[in-house]
């Protein structure tokens, strides 16, 4: 199994096990762009009628390289949340 298939499988598995939450875009409102980077744009938005903001990321080119970067970022976030 090559790395791309393995990465994609890991993400799909994490979504199916509810480790990563998947939300449909049309459930968000008050969407406002707050940043732009090398890989895409970052937005803040409210989920449904909540008053709490969440971050949404939109990628310029969603490909294997981008997917691997997402997995690395999520892995680092999980490690940080479970540390100490």
N, C-alpha and C positions, 0 to 999 in steps of 0.2 A: 504494500500500500504506500503510495507516495505521500509526501507531506501535505500537498493541497487537498487531497481526498481526506486525509486524516484530520486536517484542520476543519474542513467543512463538516465532517462527521461529528467532531467534538462540539461544534456550535449547535448543530441540529439536536444532538443528544442533550446538551445543556438546556435548550429550549423545551424539549419534550419532558425533561425531568423538573422543569420549572426552576432551574438554577438561574437561567436568564429569562426575564420576563419579556414577552413579545406583545406589543400593542399596535393596533391598527391606527394609521395616521389620522383618520377621520374622527377619532375619539378625543383629539386635542383641539383646544381653542386658545385664543390670545397668543398666537405664535408670533414671536419676535426674534429676528436675527440678533445674536449677541457677539458673534465672532466668526472669523474665517481663518483657515489654516491651509497647510499644504495638501491635505486630503479632502477637505470639504468645508461645509459651513456648520456652525453650531447655533441652535435656537433654544429659546426658553419658551415653555408653553404650559398651560394648565391642562390636566387630564380631566376630561368631562367637565363637571361643575366644581371641581376642587379649587381651592384658593392657593394651593401649594404649587410652586413651579417645578418642572422637571426639565432636564436637558435632552434635546433631540439632536442627533447628528445626521447630516446628509452628506454623502460622499460623491466627489466628482467622478471618480472611476472606481466602481466596485468590482474588484478583481481579486485574484488569489493573494497578491501582495497586501492589498488593503485588508482582506479577511485575516491574514496572519497578524497584521498590526492591531486589529481589533481584539483578537484573542490575547495578544501580549498585554494590551491595556487592561482588559478584564481580569487577567490573571494577576497583574500587579495590584489592581483595586481589591480583589479578594484577599490577597496576602496582607495588604495594609489593614483591611477591616478585621481580619482575624488575629493580627499581631497584638501582643501585649495584653 
